[in-house]
Amino acid sequence: MHEPTPKMKRSYRNPPVEEALVEFRFVPGPGWDPTLPGKLHQHAAIKNGYAGKPRTQKIVEAALEAGRDQPSQMTLREGFGRVQLVNENGNRLISLGPDVLSVNVLRPYEGWTRFRQRIDTALQAYAEVAEPGGVSRVGVRYINKIVLPEQAVELKTWFRCGPPAVPELPGNMAGFMSRVEFLYPDAVKLLLTQASIDAPEEPAAFLLDLDVLWESGEARSPDAIMTVVDDLHARVGGAFEAIITDATRERFDAS
């Protein structure tokens, strides 16, 4: 399934990663087992690394409802909450919901080798306690905050893609947000979000959010899915390096 990518993501002394996460969705089971988070938390491979107090993350779902002779309306309802297992510092997380598992790391980023080990450990422990039918969807996402040294930013100096310049519009851009969905030949999706960020303590800051998604009608076993994770991670790294410039890379290597 591997799609050739640009340069692999480099190792930086000051990586801009605010959050990295890998999310697995499983073949739907008979229903949500509320005892599952507790079982996973007590698993021998999990309990020592996530000694913080578990917490609940509420999920709000939006739905469009329409009835005969009535106008359509958007409604919000509270979905199944996710239970988060956290380490004592609160920056390493496992999140569980109905047929979904994610492993997260917040700044400071621990590097792919250590992060991958935590992902594999959490996935294998989940497979033991939940016995899922297979993995049907995987997402690898890196949310980056890129801080630049000047207020009057010439975006093309730092990024190879961004909002277009239109001669008839004012030259000073106060802010922007862009979201583009790319599709690889093998149907893997890349969701690219770029935006300016309001960061009062910084001269200028930008969001670079890369989310690569694999989905298949033929589920993979938890034992075999890490090859997909590695492939998606490589694509994220290739996309990241394709978007930034050498000037931006120097920012991440700065001491």
Protein Blocks (a to p, Z undefined) as FASTA:
>chain_A
ZZcddddddddfbdcbfbdcddddddddfbdcfklmmmmmmpmklmmmmmcccddddddd
ddddddehiacdddddddddddddddfkopaccdddehiacdddddddebjklmmmmmmm
mmmmmmmmnopabdfbdcdddddddddfbfblcfklmpcbdcdddfkbcfbdfbdcdddd
dddfkopacdddddddddfkbmbdcddddddddddfbdcdfklmmmmmmmmmmmmmmmmm
mmmcfklmmmmmpZZ
